């Protein structure tokens, strides 16, 4: 790889991780003033803030790795749907409280393993972002795991509903462990995380919490994918971007 | 005042302060993913979180001062429009970025003076809430003040637009300095803040920032009021509550 092409790959890699954070942050923030209590309201807003903060750091690093004069905001507001490389799981609608908790749990269990590994990246900037983000996602995992147990091991209705959420979302978890082009290209220099190897530990985390939550792991192994590796998204991402990018598209540069 | 009636007055007083925070927090959170940049996004969400946190502490204290078994969530989700005693300024729609900044500046300039005084309350719980909130609103004031200067002293268009925001919102500022029944009743024991006396300092803060922002203070002295003292609100509060209270009204108690 030439230096220029390596830099370009680094841009894609940092932006791809940032996309997961930004889109998940958007979904979490949609709970603003619709959560079941003020305490949960604040917990979800704090998760959203953590995720947006991660996206900013990753986009800033992507922008700095580039030779263009793009900024973090260009990555968030001026890219099209197919440029976003978040996993489909992050862009699905929040659904009910159970769906929200299950999705947050699946992604946070992945994020804890991912950022643990990223903290050891040979790229010192990514390693620093990994170490900082790890503290945040560890809290998200604990919060969502405790709720999963409360819902799964709660009333008959809450158990059935949250098991249904698990069944519906399960097919979107496999994509988290597929390797993108950028991930493969940066692997041998020890820059990127080999996410395929995280699967076994993720399965173990999920099994442990599911056991306490009296929930069953679906036996359907078919995995939906396309967002992370090819930028092929569900219809939902388009609505998120339309909402989020409106002002910057309407008033380019936003001069005051 | 009997002990019971004093406790009841304290409930009203703490809830009234909390109402301002909760309703302003709701308005700030509506900027989620509609702000002009990721940085402002996070700044506004942090303001929203501060305000909701203040509301929680004040509602918790209101609930604890009561002899009933109400919780902080009862105050947020189970009271009707006329029970909310926020100033009308807090419930007005966000409008454009200039309207949002002007409103945040007016309220934060008030809040800084208010919480400085509340931190000296003879009620130690209110004094503690005052001291903690003061740090937060001081940041809100700096953030909104800097933006006000940037907009007022910016382009011709931004100047004209933000001057128009000032002109539109000015008539809602007077209500901040009117005294409610609860405020009057708790005054002689040194528990409540004499908000009428804050006006001169508020005028001075506003004048100083307006001078830097090259903005003019409107000479219209007529003040709109009714929210704080009588629970007579604009139509806008009803929409906020419909949005915020839906889940708790639909599923009373939210059992899992």
Interface residues (C-beta under 8 A of the other chain):
Chain A: X26 X29 X30 X32 X33 X34 X35 X36 X37 X38 X39 X41 X42 X45 X46 X48 X49 X52 X53 X55 X56 X59 X72 X73 X76 X150 X151 X154 X155 X158 X243 X244 X246 X247 X248 X254 X255 X256
Chain B: X26 X29 X30 X32 X33 X34 X35 X36 X37 X38 X39 X41 X42 X45 X46 X48 X49 X52 X53 X55 X56 X59 X72 X73 X76 X150 X151 X154 X155 X158 X243 X244 X246 X247 X248 X254 X255 X256
